[in-house]
Amino acid sequence: MYEKDGEKYFVVDSHCHFWDASRENWVEGREQYAKGWIDCFYGYHQLGPPETHWDWEHYLKVSADDFERDMFIEGHVDHAIFQSTYLKEWYKNGFNTVDQNAELLERFGDRLIVNGRFDPRDGQAGLEQLEADVEKYHHKGVKLYTAEWNGESRGYKLTDPEAYHFLQKAQDLGIKNVHVHKGPTIWPLDKDAFDVADVDHAATDFQGLNFIVEHVGLPRIEDFCFMAVQEPNVYAGLSVVVGGLMHARPKFFAKVMGELLFWVGEDKMLYGGDYNIWTPKWQVEGLVDWQMPDDDQFADYPRLTTASKKKILGLNAAKLYDIEVPSEMRLPDTTAGEEMAPGEELVDNTAGAKA
């Protein structure tokens, strides 16, 4: 629990990892891709404050002790949600698998949620694996990587017939939250395979699922916002937005946050620190201290209140994942998670009222 100026913040990190990019895990003959992937991540790591930077060797694979210190002891995180990324074309045992993440449940079980994943190109075997994972780990969410390589394929769309089979299966199994990577690419994946356009169609057809668009479609922020404002079950995942922009690109960060606050709204924005690309401490503290710049170019954007920050940092995610929030950190008037007609905030002018 983070406390500042007498205010207590319940922090849910809705997007974190526990990866293995060690050399021993690189697929023979594809080492250039395994190294290129983690090198690209390490480049993003440099966008954080210099005092938070790690050496490259440590970055390849952290320990459970590192995770505990960085997230729970120093990082102000009350509850963390693991998102899985397999990449078995380049990493022998996978980069960040469900089973690998679940190894920490015994140690931090009451503070962790392990999300699953699926790839529609895996066909019937993939459906059976999803069912087995849900039975074993009781997943409430999945993470999808539409640009992931799979054999000769270098990506898929949520609108593919096979993807619809998996989305229907996930919904039937009781999964509520679908986190979709739609943002900056990582070498050697293709940028266009992360386009946000397919989310629109799927969100309309699967009203029983919440689509959390991780990284808010960057650099396609306008495309995402104009799609998300009309889809009540589409949410903005702020991983990379905070870690990648708040320190390194403060003016662009203000623009992105302003567009999200105006179009999507504070009730549909979820903080994610993207550990271990970055550590959460400086992100949580920075977001609590942050306010829209007092500049004419940002004058038509909503301002964040303390209540806004509490929603974004944890209360919105807690509602989606049924996480119990201590009574002293709840907001009695929060609307997080309530259905809202497309554009309702704009029509009622409540976006401006939040200032």
SVG drawing of the C-alpha trace seen along z (x, -y; Angstrom):
<svg xmlns="http://www.w3.org/2000/svg" viewBox="-26 -28 52 59">
<polyline fill="none" stroke="black" stroke-width="0.4" points="0.0,0.0 1.4,-3.4 0.6,-6.5 1.3,-10.1 0.0,-13.3 -2.4,-11.3 -4.0,-9.4 -3.7,-5.6 -3.5,-4.0 -4.3,-0.3 -2.0,0.7 -2.8,3.5 0.0,4.0 -2.1,5.4 0.7,6.2 3.9,7.8 6.3,10.7 8.7,13.2 10.7,14.1 13.7,16.4 15.8,14.9 19.0,16.6 21.4,17.9 20.6,21.5 17.0,20.9 17.8,19.7 16.8,22.1 19.8,23.4 20.0,21.8 17.7,18.9 19.9,17.2 19.8,14.0 16.1,13.7 16.2,14.6 19.0,12.1 17.4,9.5 14.1,9.7 15.7,9.2 18.0,6.5 14.9,4.6 13.4,4.9 16.6,3.7 16.4,0.6 13.0,-0.2 14.5,0.3 16.8,-2.7 13.7,-4.9 13.3,-4.8 15.3,-7.1 19.1,-6.3 19.2,-5.3 16.8,-2.5 18.8,-0.9 20.2,2.7 23.1,4.3 22.2,6.6 23.1,9.9 20.8,9.2 18.1,8.2 18.1,11.6 16.6,13.4 15.6,12.2 15.1,14.3 12.0,14.7 13.8,12.6 14.4,9.9 10.7,10.0 9.6,9.8 11.9,6.8 11.1,4.9 7.4,5.4 6.1,5.9 8.8,4.5 10.0,1.5 7.5,1.2 4.3,0.3 2.4,3.1 -0.4,4.8 -1.5,7.2 0.2,8.3 -1.2,9.9 1.2,12.0 0.8,11.9 2.3,14.8 4.4,14.5 5.5,17.9 7.9,17.2 8.8,20.9 10.2,20.3 13.1,18.6 13.1,19.8 13.3,23.5 11.1,23.5 9.2,20.3 10.0,16.8 7.4,16.2 4.9,19.1 2.0,19.9 3.8,22.7 6.9,20.5 4.8,17.7 2.8,20.1 6.0,21.2 5.6,18.1 2.1,18.8 3.2,21.0 5.3,18.1 3.0,15.1 -0.3,16.8 -2.5,14.3 -0.9,11.4 -0.7,12.9 -3.0,13.7 -1.6,15.8 -3.2,15.2 -3.2,17.8 -2.7,17.5 -3.8,19.1 -2.8,19.1 -5.6,19.9 -3.0,21.4 -2.5,24.3 -5.9,25.7 -7.6,28.4 -4.5,29.0 -4.5,25.4 -8.1,25.5 -7.4,28.6 -4.4,26.9 -6.4,23.8 -9.0,25.9 -6.4,27.8 -4.7,24.5 -8.0,23.1 -8.8,26.2 -5.3,26.1 -4.9,22.4 -8.5,21.0 -7.5,18.2 -9.6,15.1 -7.8,13.7 -5.5,14.4 -2.8,12.5 -2.7,12.6 0.3,11.8 -1.2,11.4 2.3,10.8 3.9,13.9 5.6,16.3 4.2,19.8 5.8,22.0 5.6,20.2 3.0,17.8 4.1,14.3 0.8,13.3 -3.0,13.6 -6.0,11.4 -8.7,11.5 -11.2,11.6 -9.8,14.9 -12.4,17.7 -9.9,19.8 -9.5,16.9 -13.3,16.7 -13.3,20.4 -10.8,19.6 -12.5,16.5 -15.8,18.4 -14.0,21.2 -12.4,18.7 -15.8,17.2 -17.4,20.6 -14.6,21.5 -15.4,18.4 -12.5,16.2 -13.6,12.5 -10.5,10.5 -8.5,10.6 -5.3,8.7 -4.1,8.0 -0.7,6.7 -1.4,3.8 1.4,1.4 5.1,0.9 6.7,3.8 9.6,5.8 12.2,7.0 11.8,9.2 8.0,9.1 6.0,7.2 4.5,3.8 1.4,4.2 0.5,7.4 -0.2,5.3 -2.7,3.0 -5.7,2.4 -8.4,2.7 -9.3,6.3 -10.2,5.5 -13.2,3.4 -14.9,6.3 -14.2,8.9 -15.3,6.6 -18.6,6.1 -19.2,9.8 -18.0,10.9 -19.8,8.7 -19.1,11.1 -15.3,10.4 -13.4,7.4 -10.6,6.4 -7.7,4.7 -5.6,3.3 -2.1,3.3 0.1,0.3 -3.1,-1.4 -2.2,-0.7 0.9,-3.0 1.8,-4.6 -1.8,-4.4 -3.2,-6.3 -6.0,-8.1 -7.1,-4.8 -7.3,-3.2 -9.2,-6.0 -11.8,-6.4 -12.4,-2.7 -12.4,-2.4 -14.9,-5.2 -17.6,-3.3 -16.9,0.1 -18.0,0.4 -15.9,3.5 -12.6,2.1 -10.1,0.9 -6.7,-0.9 -3.8,0.9 -1.1,-1.7 1.9,0.5 4.6,-1.2 2.6,-4.4 3.9,-5.1 7.2,-3.2 8.2,-4.2 6.9,-7.8 6.5,-9.4 10.2,-10.0 11.7,-9.9 8.9,-11.7 6.9,-13.8 5.1,-16.0 4.1,-13.0 3.1,-11.2 0.8,-14.2 -0.7,-14.0 -1.4,-10.2 -2.8,-10.5 -5.0,-13.4 -6.4,-11.6 -7.1,-8.6 -8.8,-10.6 -10.9,-12.5 -12.1,-9.6 -11.8,-6.5 -12.2,-7.9 -10.6,-7.3 -12.9,-4.3 -11.4,-2.2 -7.7,-2.8 -5.5,-0.2 -2.0,-0.8 0.7,1.8 4.3,1.4 5.6,4.1 8.1,5.6 10.8,6.5 11.1,4.1 10.9,1.5 10.4,1.6 7.2,0.2 8.4,-2.1 9.2,-5.1 6.2,-4.6 3.7,-4.5 5.3,-7.5 5.5,-9.4 1.9,-8.9 0.7,-9.9 2.7,-13.1 1.9,-13.8 -0.6,-16.4 -1.4,-17.6 1.0,-20.4 -0.4,-23.9 0.1,-24.7 -2.2,-25.9 -1.6,-22.8 -3.0,-20.6 -5.8,-22.9 -8.7,-20.9 -7.7,-17.6 -9.2,-16.5 -7.1,-16.8 -6.5,-13.9 -7.9,-14.1 -6.7,-11.9 -9.8,-9.7 -8.8,-9.4 -5.4,-8.2 -6.7,-5.7 -9.0,-4.2 -6.2,-4.0 -3.6,-2.6 -5.7,0.2 -9.4,-0.1 -10.4,0.4 -8.3,3.6 -9.5,4.8 -13.1,4.6 -12.3,6.6 -10.5,9.3 -12.8,9.4 -9.8,8.4 -10.9,7.5 -9.9,3.9 -9.4,2.9 -12.3,0.7 -10.1,-2.3 -8.9,-2.4 -12.2,-2.2 -14.0,-5.0 -17.7,-5.1 -18.7,-6.8 -16.5,-4.9 -18.1,-3.9 -15.2,-1.6 -16.4,1.2 -20.0,0.0 -21.4,0.2 -21.6,-3.1 -23.1,-3.8 -20.7,-4.8 -19.7,-8.4 -21.8,-8.9 -19.0,-10.8 -18.6,-13.2 -22.4,-13.8 -22.9,-14.4 -19.7,-16.5 -18.5,-14.4 -15.0,-14.2 -14.5,-17.9 -16.3,-17.8 -13.6,-15.5 -11.1,-18.3"/>
</svg>
